Amino acid sequence: MSSVAPPWWRPDIFARRRPMLELRSRLTAATRGFFAEREFLEVETPALQISPGLEPHLMAFVTELVAADQQSAQPLYLHTSPEFAMKKLLAAGLPRIFQLAHVFRNGERASTHHPEFTMLEWYRPGHYDGVIADTTALMHALAAVAGNAKVTWRGLACDLAAEPELLTVQDAFARHAGGIDLLATVGDMGALIAEARRIGVRVDAGDRWDDLVLRILAERLEPHLGAGRPTFLVEYPVEMAALAQVKPGNAQVAERVELYISGVEIANGFGELTDAEEQRRRFTADMDLKEGLYGTRYPIDEEFLAALAHGIPESAGIALGFDRLVMLLAGADHIEEVLWAPVTRE
């Protein structure tokens, strides 16, 4: 006979999580103070959007906006990231902005995933080195609030006070995936299949190049990333960075960065693509892929492309999974332990 878990709000159940949630409150306040000291403006953008975000594998929640006269309705989505709206604010002339936004992703629930979660996202002028420096300083500041810079996730320890490792994707594959020369396999699926089989990673029928790259990354790289010290994984192949600009001097890679702590992916950032026509081309390709894989496509936000065409200064931005960082700093085993009120299960 199956048993029903007691509700999260029951006092004896909630008491175990309360210290973690009180720490979350202190970390939230410290985060706002961190950005205020650096003259970032806190903004708030709508969760309801014409386009929820166009990453091919993310599934959005759809709803509709009913007209006041009740005679018509417009489909809208809960955003998977506040990115499009925040970049419109860059076009409006705001140089340094941040947001603690509730975002929504359907079909995701696991120890590090929740269908509604908090994303810390910020943008600043210049190269993506700037957001790497911001993220490093923020980790140090929040570790000080938590009173312990050393975190562990599933046996993998990381000292947030240590100098982070900056590692290119190419070098990470060479180091942790049996010496694979990843960039040499771009456009050559046969070569990547042979390399995957050589190191014992499965190849499924219908795999695309990026599917296999992500499987190798998850199985062979991630268990080593953020071990001992945080790792910034940088310079992704351009095929894996739809919103990032190409790195000057190396057309094979893009200005994309991901932060890993104790094997957990915490943040994803870019040197922002500002070419509206190139962005449209990438969006269209991604939605063609989504339709082929899942039988659906999301609309392109034409206002966002118009903002790019109007002009956005050279900028960098990064989105950080705030709940995941709190989870690690609190020593929690599951993301729901650091959410004030998790989405109810049936």
Stockholm file with secondary structure:
# STOCKHOLM 1.0

chainA/1-346         MSSVAPPWWRPDIFARRRPMLELRSRLTAATRGFFAEREFLEVETPALQISPGLEPHLMAFVTELVAADQQSAQPLYLHTSPEFAMKKLLAAGLPRIFQLAHVFRNGERASTHHPEFTMLEWYRPGHYDGVIADTTALMHALAAVAGNAKVTWRGLACDLAAEPELLTVQDAFARHAGGIDLLATVGDMGALIAEARRIGVRVDAGDRWDDLVLRILAERLEPHLGAGRPTFLVEYPVEMAALAQVKPGNAQVAERVELYISGVEIANGFGELTDAEEQRRRFTADMDLKEGLYGTRYPIDEEFLAALAHGIPESAGIALGFDRLVMLLAGADHIEEVLWAPVTRE
#=GR chainA/1-346 SS CCCCCCCTTSHHHHHHHHHHHHHHHHHHHHHHHHHHHTTCEECCCCSEESCCCCCTTCBCEEEEEECTTSSCEEEEEECSCSHHHHHHHHHTTCCSEEEEEEEECBTCCBTTBCSEEEEEEEEEESCTHHHHHHHHHHHHHHHHHHTCCEEEETTEEEETTSCCEEEEHHHHHHHHTTTCCGGGGTTCHHHHHHHHHHTTCCCCTTCCHHHHHHHHIIIIIGGGTTSBSCEEEEEEEGGGCTTBCBCTTCTTEEEEEEEEETTEEEEEEEEBCCCHHHHHHHHHHHHHHHHHHHSCCCCCCHHHHHHHHHCCCSEEEEEEEHHHHHHHHHTCSSGGGGCSSCCCCC
#=GC SS_cons         CCCCCCCTTSHHHHHHHHHHHHHHHHHHHHHHHHHHHTTCEECCCCSEESCCCCCTTCBCEEEEEECTTSSCEEEEEECSCSHHHHHHHHHTTCCSEEEEEEEECBTCCBTTBCSEEEEEEEEEESCTHHHHHHHHHHHHHHHHHHTCCEEEETTEEEETTSCCEEEEHHHHHHHHTTTCCGGGGTTCHHHHHHHHHHTTCCCCTTCCHHHHHHHHIIIIIGGGTTSBSCEEEEEEEGGGCTTBCBCTTCTTEEEEEEEEETTEEEEEEEEBCCCHHHHHHHHHHHHHHHHHHHSCCCCCCHHHHHHHHHCCCSEEEEEEEHHHHHHHHHTCSSGGGGCSSCCCCC
//
